[in-house]
Amino acid sequence: MTNNLKRLDSLYQELGPGKIVSLVEKFYFFMDNKNECKGIRGMHGVSLESAREKLTAFLTQRFGGPWLYNNKYGPPMMRGRHMPFKIAVAQRNQWLYAMDLALKEMEFDQELEDLLFVFFTDFSEKIRNH
């Protein structure tokens, strides 16, 4: 587990900004276009541009890159930022469904895909508030 955390902390160097942006783009494409994600999509505004920007900044920072999120929005405190939205198991699962599809589209090696899926599973569970 400790090695996985260390890898997450330095993943920015491994992926670079382009792959993080690509992952986020694919994620929001699936969220926007899959009926299975209707509920979670409905929690976002008409445009997903702000959400894309924020998730890209958050992942860049979380994976050891520049502190884009802190510099623009302050400390992430993601659970608190998501409290205004009802995020129950169904919404968490829809979010994870879109992220799983995005990860598979990225064609990462299986070890990296598994590491990221575990990270996103843990992250989405921490955001759940219902």
N, C-alpha and C positions, 0 to 999 in steps of 0.2 A: 504494500500500500504506500509506504514512504517513497519508494522509487517512482510510483505512478504520480504522486503529488509533485515530486521533483521534475518529472517529465512535463507535467501540465504547466509548471512554473516557467519552463523554458521552451515551450512548444512554439512560441512566436518565431524563434530562430529557425526551427525546423520547417514550419509552414510558410512563414513570410506573410506579409499583408495580403497578397493576392489570393491565397487559398482561404484565408479567413473571410475576405469579402465574398469570394465565390460560394463558400459554405452558407453564409448568411443570405445571399441572393437565392440560392437553391431552396433554403429553408422557407423563405417568405413566398417563393413561387409556389411551393407545395401548399403552404397555408392558404394562399389565395385561390388555389385552383382545385383542391381536393374537397369533395363533399364531406369527407370524414373530418375535416377541420373547420366546418362551418361555425361551430360554436365559438372556438377560439378566435377565428377570423373576425367574428362579429364584435369582439371586445376591442378591436383596433379601429382607428379612424378610416375614412375612405381611402386615404393614401397610407401606404406602409413606409414611406420614405423616412420619417422620424424614427420608427421602430428599427428599420435597417441600420440607420446611423448609430443608434444607441447600442444595438446588439453587437455591431462591428467594433465599436469603441470598447464595450465591456469585454468582449472576448480577446481583443488585442491586449488589453491591460491584464486580464486574468492569466493569459498565456505568456506573460513576461515581456510584452512589448511596451511601447510608450504609454504613458498614463493618459490616454485620450479621454476616457470616461471621467476620471477625477477632474481633469483640467476643464472640462466643459460643463459637467453636471454635478460635481461634488462626489463624495464617497458613494459607491454603488448602493449599499444597503438595499439589495434587491427585494428582500421580503417586504420591507416597509413600502417600497415604491409600488409594489403590486397589491397592497392591501385594499385599495379602492375597488378592485375587481374581484368578483367571486371566482376563485380558482379551486375547483373541487377535483376529484379523481378524473371525471370525464374531460375537463379542460386540460388537466395535466397530460392525460393520455393523448389527446388531440395534438398538443404541442409536441410531445415525444414522437408521435407518428410522423409529423412533418419533418422533425429533425432526423429521425431514422432514415427516411427517404433521402434527405439531403446528404447524410453521411454516406449512404450507399452510392449515390450519384458521384460523390467525390472520388471514389475508387481508391481510398486509402488502403494501406495494407491492413490485414485483419486485426493485428495487435493495436494499431492506432485507432481504427474504427471502434474496437471494443472499449478502449480507454476513454474515448470521447463519449461513447454512448453511456458508459457508467457515470462520467462526469455530468452529462446532461440529465440523466435520470435522477441523480442526487440533487442537482440544482433545481430541477422542476419540482421535486418533492418538497424542497425547502420553501419554495414559493407558494405551494398549495396552502390555502387558508380556510377551506371548508371541508 
